Amino acid sequence: MKIKINKRKKDNDSNPRAIISEKSKFAIVEAYKTARTNIMFSLSASAKKSFAVTSFSKGDGKSTASTNLAISFSKLNEKVILIDCDLRRPNIHNILKLENSRGLSDVIGKMTTFQEAVIKNVIPSLDVLTSGTIPPNPSELIGSSVFEELIKQLEKEYDYIIFDTPPIGIVADSLMLKNLVAGYMVVVREGETTHGDVEKLMENFKLAEGKILGFLKVGCDPKSRKSYKKGYYYQYY
């Protein structure tokens, strides 16, 4: 599955203006709906209703994409939680303008409880667990049994769990979730993500036996496409 989404401003992980809302262009909202539908079809073949979002490099827009997918899923009136698992370079709290004083790292480290850390109904049907305090041992926390038990509990409470995870090309933390998710959505950016990046990413997934659900391509320029119409272009397989 491959989805292309046009965004004229660079929708990197520090641009809250790229978040979809009632004021967003129809084409962008519809593109995320298309991505949502295809992910739902992919998840239908799995017992798990959770997936992770990653990319190869930082700045590709994965956190923005994670947030937009979570918002899109919440529009189904299903109970959704977005979890920022990028403990080294957290972004979700900045994108959604939330406090990050307590979050995932603090819950795993048993410095607070999930109920105290989770931010309920950021928008209707969407809860968010920010990354929390930046820890000295992020890999150990993500790979811990405490984290695994937390996710098992959340599977009972939520219809969909969406993880924003670190870039594959920087650290291996993302692949630690492979047994906890149905698979991964990979964000690639037009003009920046190279074929070599994708090849390396695919090799990492192959070695780790992780499953890729699809690719989400952002930063597309629809004016360069002959099929450009009404200000947008997207395609999926």
N, C-alpha and C positions, 0 to 999 in steps of 0.2 A: 504494500500500500504506500502510495506517495501522494502527499497533499502539498500544493503550492499556494502560498498566501502572500498577497501584495500588501506591503505597508510602506508608504512613501517616506516616513521618518524612520531612521534606523531604530528598530525595536530591540535594542540590546537590553541587558538585564538591569539597567539603572534608569529606564525610561518609563515612568508610570503612565505617560500619555498613551502608551501603546496598548493599555488594558481595554478590553471590549466593554462597552456599556450601551445604554440606550442611545447615546450620541454617536456611536461608532458607525462607520460606513457599512451599509447593508452588505456589501460584498465580503468584507472581512468577517462579519458575524456569521454569514452563511458558510464561509470557508471553514470556520471552526465547527459549525454544525456538521459539515461534511466529514471533517476529521473525527468528530465525536461518533457519528454513525458508523464509520469504518472501524473505529476502536471497539465499539460495542459488538460488532460482528466478530472481531478477533477474540474478544473476551468470552463470547458465547461458547467457544470451544474449550474453555478452561473452567475449572471449579472456582478459580479466584476472580474477584472483580476489582483487582488492584493492578496498577501499572506504574512504571517509572518513566520519567522523562530525562533524557540526557543529551549530550552533544559531544563533539570531539574536543573543541577548544572553548575557553572562556570568552564571553562576549558574543556568543552565537545567538543568544536570545532564548535559551532554554527555560529560564525562570519566568520570563514573560509568557512563553508558550504554555508552561505548566499552569500558570495562573489562569490564562484564558481558557484552557481546556477544563479546568476545575469550574470556572464560571459557567461554561457551556453545559457541563454535566449537571450543574445545580439547577439549570432551567427545566430539567425534566421532573423537578420536584422529588428527586431522589436525595437521600442523605449522603452528602459528599464531604470528605475531609482532604485538605491539601496539606502535606507535610514537607517542610523544608529539611531535607537530609544533607544539604551542602553545608556541613558544619565548619568548613574552612573559609568559605566565601558566601555567606548567606545573603539572599536578595529578596525573598518573598516579603519580609516585613517592610522593606523600603518601597517595593512596588505597590503594596496595598496600604502603605502608610499606617503600619501597625506597630505597637510596642514589641520589643524583642527581649525584654528583661528576663523572662522565663520561657523556656521552650523545650524542644526535643532533648537537647544535651542535658538539661537540668532534670528532666523526667527520668532519662536513662541513668543518670548519676545519682538518682534518688534524693535530689535536693528539693524536689517539689513533686506534686502528683499531676497526672494527666488532666484531671478536672480543674486544677488550679492554673495550669499552663495553657490549655486550649482556649482559643478565642472563638466563641460561638456566634453563628449567624452573621459573619462578616457581610454577606448578603444572604437572603433567604435560602436555606438548605445547604449553605456552605460554611463549614467550620475550618479553621486554620490552626496548625501547630507550627509556630516559627522555629527557627534553629536553636534559639536560646543563647546561652553563654558560649563563646568560642572556646572549645576545650583544647588541652594539649595532646589529646589522644583520640582524634575523631574516628580513625579506622577501628580502634578497639571498641568504641561505643557502638558503632554501626554493626559490628560483627558480634556483639554480645548477646547472650541468652536473654537478658532483660529487654533488649530492643525487640527480639523475636517474640517474646511473650506479650509485649505491648501491642504489636501488630496483630497477633492472634486475637486479642481482646477486641481491638478496633474492628476486626472483620465481623464481629457479632453486632456491632453498633452502627456500622455504616454500609451503605449500598455500594459506594465506590471509594477507594483510597488511591490518591494520586501523590506520587513521590517526586519532588524535585531533587535531582541527584547531581553530584559533581561531574564535570566533563571527563569522559573516558580517557582522553589523551593526556590528562594531568595526574589523576590519581585513580586507584582501582576501587574506591569506596562504592561506586555505583553498582559494580558487579556483585558486591556482597549481598545485594537484595534479590539475586536471581531466583532463590527458592521461595521468596515471599511474594513474588509478583507473577502475573501471567506473562509479562514480557515488557519490552522497552519501546517507547517512542523516541526516535532519534531526530533531533533538530539540526538541520543544516542551513547555512546561510549562503544565498546566491552571491557569487563574487568573492567569497572569503573561504568557505569550506572547500578544500581541494579533493580531487579524486584520490590522491595519496592519503589524505586524512580519512576518507571513507574506507579505503582498503585496510588501513591500520586498525580502525575501529571494528571492522568486520572480523579481522583476525583476532582481536581481543575477545570479542563475543564468542568466536569459535573455540578458542582455547578455554574459555570459562564455561562453555556450554550454556550461554545465555540466549534468550529468544528475543529477536527483534520483531515487534508487531508492525512497524512501518516507519516511514520517514516523513517529517514535517519540514517543508522547505519554506523559509521566510526570507523577506527582503527582496522579493521578486519584482522585476520591472515589467509590468504588463504592456507598456508601450512598445517594448521590443518584440512583442508577439503579434503575428499576423491575426491571431484570433482575438485580439483585444477588442472588448466591447463593453460599453457602459462603465469604463473606469476600473475594471479588474480582470484578473485571469487566475484561474486555479484548475488543477487537474488532479485526478486520483486514479490509482490502479487497484 
